[in-house]
Structures are given as structure tokens and as C-alpha cells.
Amino acid sequence: MKSLPVLVITIVVSSCATQPMPPSAQSVGESQKSLPAVSQCIAQTWANQSQQQVVSQVILANNQAMDVYVPGQRPPDGAAALVRPSWTGNSKTWVGFRPGTGGGSNAGGAVGGCL
């Protein structure tokens, strides 16, 4: 009986990570680079520019989907770059930007250099 809730949660999380565009996200673009490489580039760029800690959150196991939070922002509602597998088939990775409740909406432009 205990395996049923785990299965349901796995299906829900999997389906959320493959939706075309997460709610309230603005599409930045797509990349031929791997998802971990794009996520790392965004985090490193923001950390270097701000000299602050950047939080990355794995959304789907094995780094299949990640949120990289703008410096000074925190999960769950902070401004973040959303890095997901591409659903178009033309590229490996889709990147979006979600402005958070605490600001940071101007950081979306820095993401484009990592595509």
C-alpha cells in the first residue's frame, strides 16, 4: 500500500517537469547544451556578477530539471531560471525565467549567454 503514494507523486512530478512552459515563466530560449551544463553556467554567471551565493534546486531526479535562483532569492517563490528538457525536439534544453515575489526580474537577460 505504501508504494501507491510514491508512484502517484512520481507521476505528478514527472508530468510537471515536462509541461511546455511552467506557469508565470517567460521563455528565454533553447540550447543544444546539456541541462546540467546550462544550469551550472547560469549559477556561475550570477555568482560571479553578484559575488553572492546562488541556490540551485533539483526539480526532477538526476538533474533532469532544475531551478536556479537569482542571487538573494530563495525557494519556493523567488525569481529563478527554469531549466527543463526541451519538448520541441530541436534542442536538448529549454530555459525560462520566472520573476519572483521578491524582485530580481531584471536578471533574466544574463541567462541568454548560457544557451
Secondary structure by P-SEA (a helix, b strand, c coil): ccaaaaaaaaaaaaaaaaccccccccccccccccaaaaaaaaaaaaaaaccbbbbbbbccccccbbbbbcccccccccbbbbbbccccccccbbbbbbbcccccccccccccccc
